[in-house]
Amino acid sequence: MINLGRKDDLETAVGPSKEEKNKIRYPSFYVNNKDLGLDEKDVGKEIDAQVKLRVNRVSKSISTNAGEKPKKNEDYDFDVMEISFDKKVLTDELDRQMSGEAKDGGK
């Protein structure tokens, strides 16, 4: 898998806090009015998914700013058409967590 996380390299007048400077950001997309079988308890979990994408744009260039090392830039634009994930994985993860809580006395 390709990790799509990256740190922001944007300069601001005030400058980012140390926490913000080290924060890893990921591309995201929003799904509305579709039942994906997820619940509030799934927020913050990482799950493996398979997606069907349509490639809309690929742009590759090399920036050559004076006095700086050339920097390779790649930009992609996709439509996310479908997503699927094994609901059993979510169920197994919940069962694992529940059995761990039972062993820990609910801690």
Z-matrix of the N, CA and C atoms (Angstrom, degrees):
N
C 1 1.445
C 2 1.528 1 109.52
N 3 1.294 2 116.60 1 151.40
C 4 1.458 3 123.18 2 177.02
C 5 1.524 4 108.15 3 -100.51
N 6 1.336 5 116.82 4 121.96
C 7 1.467 6 120.95 5 177.66
C 8 1.523 7 107.87 6 -76.82
N 9 1.322 8 117.32 7 121.33
C 10 1.459 9 122.69 8 -176.99
C 11 1.531 10 113.17 9 -94.26
N 12 1.320 11 117.51 10 4.04
C 13 1.460 12 120.90 11 179.69
C 14 1.513 13 111.56 12 -71.54
N 15 1.337 14 115.23 13 148.22
C 16 1.464 15 119.92 14 177.23
C 17 1.519 16 109.69 15 -155.82
N 18 1.306 17 114.22 16 154.21
C 19 1.455 18 120.26 17 174.72
C 20 1.516 19 107.73 18 -86.88
N 21 1.329 20 116.34 19 144.59
C 22 1.461 21 120.42 20 176.36
C 23 1.522 22 109.13 21 -67.20
N 24 1.319 23 115.07 22 139.76
C 25 1.461 24 119.39 23 175.64
C 26 1.520 25 110.95 24 -118.36
N 27 1.336 26 115.22 25 24.88
C 28 1.454 27 120.53 26 -179.31
C 29 1.518 28 110.39 27 -83.66
N 30 1.298 29 116.33 28 137.27
C 31 1.463 30 122.08 29 176.35
C 32 1.530 31 108.45 30 -91.33
N 33 1.318 32 116.64 31 137.66
C 34 1.458 33 120.78 32 176.32
C 35 1.519 34 109.16 33 -125.37
N 36 1.320 35 116.14 34 160.49
C 37 1.459 36 120.80 35 -178.51
C 38 1.527 37 111.35 36 -62.44
N 39 1.323 38 117.17 37 -41.13
C 40 1.456 39 121.64 38 -178.03
C 41 1.524 40 110.61 39 -85.48
N 42 1.301 41 117.12 40 -30.04
C 43 1.460 42 121.54 41 -176.44
C 44 1.512 43 110.40 42 88.26
N 45 1.326 44 117.08 43 140.56
C 46 1.461 45 120.12 44 -178.36
C 47 1.525 46 111.52 45 -74.09
N 48 1.323 47 115.90 46 153.05
C 49 1.459 48 119.84 47 174.58
C 50 1.528 49 107.36 48 -68.62
N 51 1.322 50 117.03 49 163.51
C 52 1.465 51 121.16 50 -179.85
C 53 1.527 52 110.06 51 -58.65
N 54 1.331 53 115.92 52 -40.56
C 55 1.465 54 121.07 53 179.75
C 56 1.527 55 110.59 54 -62.16
N 57 1.325 56 117.13 55 -46.81
C 58 1.461 57 121.47 56 179.34
C 59 1.522 58 111.69 57 -67.10
N 60 1.325 59 116.40 58 -36.96
C 61 1.462 60 121.00 59 -178.34
C 62 1.521 61 111.08 60 -62.97
N 63 1.322 62 118.00 61 -35.43
C 64 1.462 63 122.30 62 -177.24
C 65 1.527 64 113.46 63 -93.24
N 66 1.327 65 117.19 64 -0.49
C 67 1.455 66 120.95 65 -176.96
C 68 1.532 67 110.36 66 -71.82
N 69 1.329 68 115.64 67 133.35
C 70 1.457 69 121.78 68 176.73
C 71 1.524 70 107.99 69 -91.00
N 72 1.313 71 115.90 70 130.30
C 73 1.466 72 121.63 71 -179.99
C 74 1.525 73 109.58 72 -113.91
N 75 1.328 74 114.53 73 147.47
C 76 1.459 75 121.49 74 -178.46
C 77 1.525 76 110.05 75 -125.94
N 78 1.329 77 116.94 76 149.72
C 79 1.469 78 118.81 77 172.72
C 80 1.531 79 108.78 78 -62.56
N 81 1.300 80 116.97 79 149.77
C 82 1.462 81 119.43 80 179.62
C 83 1.517 82 110.00 81 -139.76
N 84 1.313 83 115.54 82 164.15
C 85 1.451 84 120.90 83 172.27
C 86 1.517 85 108.39 84 -144.30
N 87 1.299 86 115.09 85 159.40
C 88 1.463 87 122.95 86 -172.44
C 89 1.529 88 108.92 87 -114.29
N 90 1.331 89 116.94 88 135.67
C 91 1.461 90 122.13 89 177.96
C 92 1.520 91 107.82 90 -119.18
N 93 1.330 92 116.92 91 129.81
C 94 1.453 93 122.32 92 -177.46
C 95 1.526 94 110.00 93 -125.53
N 96 1.332 95 116.21 94 138.20
C 97 1.464 96 123.51 95 174.46
C 98 1.522 97 114.28 96 60.07
N 99 1.327 98 116.99 97 35.67
C 100 1.462 99 123.26 98 172.86
C 101 1.517 100 107.41 99 -132.24
N 102 1.334 101 117.33 100 131.59
C 103 1.464 102 121.19 101 177.44
C 104 1.522 103 108.60 102 -84.63
N 105 1.318 104 116.65 103 109.23
C 106 1.452 105 121.52 104 179.35
C 107 1.524 106 111.94 105 -94.90
N 108 1.316 107 116.87 106 -1.54
C 109 1.452 108 120.35 107 179.56
C 110 1.521 109 113.24 108 79.94
N 111 1.313 110 117.33 109 14.88
C 112 1.463 111 121.88 110 178.76
C 113 1.523 112 109.34 111 -100.44
N 114 1.316 113 116.24 112 160.76
C 115 1.453 114 121.94 113 -178.81
C 116 1.528 115 109.04 114 -135.96
N 117 1.329 116 117.06 115 173.52
C 118 1.457 117 121.23 116 -179.91
C 119 1.528 118 111.89 117 -57.89
N 120 1.327 119 117.02 118 -30.96
C 121 1.461 120 120.24 119 -179.47
C 122 1.526 121 111.97 120 -67.45
N 123 1.336 122 117.24 121 -14.47
C 124 1.459 123 121.36 122 179.94
C 125 1.530 124 113.05 123 -87.34
N 126 1.337 125 117.67 124 -9.06
C 127 1.466 126 121.35 125 -179.81
C 128 1.528 127 109.32 126 -60.69
N 129 1.311 128 116.29 127 131.20
C 130 1.459 129 121.96 128 179.86
C 131 1.517 130 114.16 129 91.50
N 132 1.331 131 117.60 130 -13.36
C 133 1.460 132 120.75 131 178.49
C 134 1.527 133 109.80 132 -79.10
N 135 1.305 134 115.03 133 150.46
C 136 1.452 135 121.05 134 172.31
C 137 1.524 136 107.52 135 -104.04
N 138 1.318 137 117.02 136 127.63
C 139 1.456 138 121.53 137 178.72
C 140 1.522 139 108.57 138 -130.43
N 141 1.320 140 115.84 139 149.36
C 142 1.456 141 120.39 140 175.64
C 143 1.521 142 108.53 141 -82.21
N 144 1.317 143 115.66 142 138.87
C 145 1.458 144 120.93 143 -179.55
C 146 1.517 145 109.03 144 -140.33
N 147 1.296 146 115.07 145 157.10
C 148 1.454 147 121.40 146 173.64
C 149 1.523 148 106.38 147 -112.38
N 150 1.319 149 116.87 148 132.23
C 151 1.460 150 120.33 149 -179.82
C 152 1.517 151 110.18 150 -123.82
N 153 1.316 152 114.40 151 150.34
C 154 1.457 153 121.42 152 173.10
C 155 1.523 154 106.09 153 -107.79
N 156 1.323 155 116.41 154 120.16
C 157 1.462 156 122.49 155 -176.27
C 158 1.518 157 110.77 156 -115.36
N 159 1.308 158 115.20 157 150.65
C 160 1.466 159 121.50 158 168.03
C 161 1.520 160 106.28 159 -111.00
N 162 1.327 161 116.62 160 125.16
C 163 1.464 162 121.22 161 179.35
C 164 1.519 163 108.24 162 -81.14
N 165 1.324 164 116.24 163 118.22
C 166 1.466 165 121.51 164 -179.86
C 167 1.524 166 112.85 165 -97.97
N 168 1.341 167 116.15 166 -32.82
C 169 1.460 168 118.59 167 -175.68
C 170 1.517 169 109.63 168 -157.11
N 171 1.340 170 115.71 169 139.58
C 172 1.454 171 122.90 170 171.68
C 173 1.518 172 106.61 171 -129.68
N 174 1.315 173 116.97 172 126.69
C 175 1.463 174 121.36 173 -179.01
C 176 1.529 175 108.58 174 -132.95
N 177 1.333 176 116.45 175 123.57
C 178 1.459 177 121.19 176 178.95
C 179 1.522 178 108.33 177 -127.23
N 180 1.332 179 114.92 178 136.00
C 181 1.460 180 119.48 179 179.30
C 182 1.514 181 109.53 180 -153.46
N 183 1.323 182 115.14 181 169.08
C 184 1.451 183 121.48 182 175.33
C 185 1.527 184 106.96 183 -126.39
N 186 1.338 185 115.38 184 122.48
C 187 1.465 186 118.87 185 178.19
C 188 1.523 187 108.32 186 -86.17
N 189 1.301 188 114.93 187 139.03
C 190 1.464 189 120.62 188 -179.08
C 191 1.519 190 109.63 189 -128.81
N 192 1.318 191 116.00 190 67.42
C 193 1.468 192 120.91 191 177.46
C 194 1.518 193 109.33 192 -72.75
N 195 1.317 194 116.37 193 138.68
C 196 1.462 195 121.96 194 -178.54
C 197 1.523 196 111.24 195 -55.14
N 198 1.309 197 116.36 196 131.66
C 199 1.459 198 121.33 197 176.58
C 200 1.516 199 114.57 198 80.14
N 201 1.328 200 118.13 199 0.23
C 202 1.462 201 121.10 200 -179.58
C 203 1.520 202 110.00 201 -118.40
N 204 1.309 203 114.30 202 154.91
C 205 1.456 204 121.15 203 175.87
C 206 1.534 205 108.14 204 -67.98
N 207 1.339 206 119.07 205 137.03
C 208 1.471 207 120.25 206 178.34
C 209 1.536 208 110.78 207 -55.06
N 210 1.324 209 115.48 208 139.70
C 211 1.465 210 121.33 209 -177.38
C 212 1.528 211 109.35 210 -120.45
N 213 1.326 212 115.42 211 128.06
C 214 1.462 213 121.62 212 179.16
C 215 1.530 214 108.94 213 -81.79
N 216 1.323 215 117.40 214 129.70
C 217 1.464 216 123.33 215 178.44
C 218 1.520 217 109.19 216 -119.07
N 219 1.324 218 115.76 217 133.55
C 220 1.465 219 121.12 218 176.09
C 221 1.521 220 108.15 219 -133.66
N 222 1.312 221 116.87 220 128.55
C 223 1.464 222 122.82 221 178.01
C 224 1.520 223 109.04 222 -127.02
N 225 1.324 224 115.03 223 139.12
C 226 1.460 225 121.36 224 -179.83
C 227 1.522 226 108.42 225 -131.93
N 228 1.313 227 116.21 226 144.96
C 229 1.460 228 122.27 227 176.25
C 230 1.521 229 107.77 228 -127.85
N 231 1.352 230 115.86 229 123.45
C 232 1.457 231 122.06 230 -177.42
C 233 1.523 232 110.45 231 -124.29
N 234 1.311 233 116.10 232 152.09
C 235 1.461 234 122.67 233 161.03
C 236 1.518 235 106.03 234 -100.17
N 237 1.335 236 117.94 235 129.26
C 238 1.455 237 121.86 236 175.21
C 239 1.524 238 106.14 237 -89.32
N 240 1.316 239 116.34 238 110.68
C 241 1.461 240 121.23 239 -172.59
C 242 1.523 241 112.53 240 -93.59
N 243 1.331 242 117.13 241 -38.27
C 244 1.459 243 121.10 242 -178.96
C 245 1.521 244 108.95 243 -146.57
N 246 1.342 245 115.49 244 154.09
C 247 1.459 246 121.31 245 174.62
C 248 1.519 247 108.03 246 -141.08
N 249 1.325 248 115.27 247 142.45
C 250 1.462 249 119.12 248 175.69
C 251 1.522 250 108.52 249 -145.07
N 252 1.311 251 115.05 250 150.87
C 253 1.445 252 121.31 251 173.98
C 254 1.508 253 107.59 252 -153.31
N 255 1.317 254 115.05 253 153.88
C 256 1.451 255 121.48 254 -176.65
C 257 1.519 256 109.11 255 -75.22
N 258 1.324 257 116.92 256 109.89
C 259 1.469 258 120.28 257 -179.68
C 260 1.518 259 111.12 258 -63.97
N 261 1.348 260 117.37 259 -23.86
C 262 1.460 261 120.43 260 177.15
C 263 1.522 262 109.94 261 -63.93
N 264 1.326 263 117.89 262 -35.16
C 265 1.466 264 120.91 263 177.90
C 266 1.519 265 109.63 264 -59.96
N 267 1.337 266 117.25 265 -43.52
C 268 1.464 267 120.67 266 177.90
C 269 1.518 268 110.98 267 -63.05
N 270 1.337 269 116.58 268 -42.36
C 271 1.460 270 121.29 269 179.73
C 272 1.521 271 110.22 270 -64.57
N 273 1.343 272 117.38 271 -44.55
C 274 1.457 273 121.06 272 179.18
C 275 1.527 274 110.87 273 -62.03
N 276 1.324 275 117.38 274 -40.71
C 277 1.463 276 121.59 275 179.43
C 278 1.530 277 110.11 276 -63.89
N 279 1.330 278 117.05 277 -42.80
C 280 1.458 279 120.66 278 178.47
C 281 1.527 280 110.06 279 -63.50
N 282 1.343 281 117.05 280 -43.86
C 283 1.466 282 120.62 281 178.48
C 284 1.530 283 110.51 282 -60.62
N 285 1.341 284 116.85 283 -41.41
C 286 1.458 285 121.33 284 179.87
C 287 1.522 286 110.19 285 -63.17
N 288 1.327 287 116.16 286 -43.95
C 289 1.459 288 119.93 287 179.80
C 290 1.522 289 111.20 288 -65.31
N 291 1.323 290 116.13 289 -41.97
C 292 1.469 291 119.92 290 -179.02
C 293 1.527 292 110.23 291 -65.25
N 294 1.326 293 118.64 292 -40.69
C 295 1.464 294 120.17 293 179.71
C 296 1.523 295 110.07 294 -68.24
N 297 1.339 296 117.80 295 -33.06
C 298 1.464 297 121.59 296 176.25
C 299 1.511 298 111.35 297 -67.10
N 300 1.342 299 116.60 298 -38.90
C 301 1.452 300 120.76 299 178.06
C 302 1.517 301 111.18 300 -66.36
N 303 1.331 302 115.93 301 -37.75
C 304 1.464 303 119.75 302 179.78
C 305 1.521 304 109.96 303 -64.85
N 306 1.360 305 116.68 304 -39.41
C 307 1.459 306 120.79 305 179.29
C 308 1.523 307 111.24 306 -68.83
N 309 1.345 308 116.28 307 -35.76
C 310 1.467 309 121.50 308 -177.79
C 311 1.531 310 112.01 309 -85.39
N 312 1.310 311 117.01 310 1.58
C 313 1.455 312 119.78 311 -178.48
C 314 1.504 313 113.10 312 73.21
N 315 1.374 314 116.64 313 27.00
C 316 1.454 315 120.42 314 177.49
C 317 1.511 316 113.63 315 84.20
N 318 1.336 317 118.91 316 12.52
C 319 1.469 318 121.81 317 -178.99
C 320 1.494 319 110.82 318 -81.25
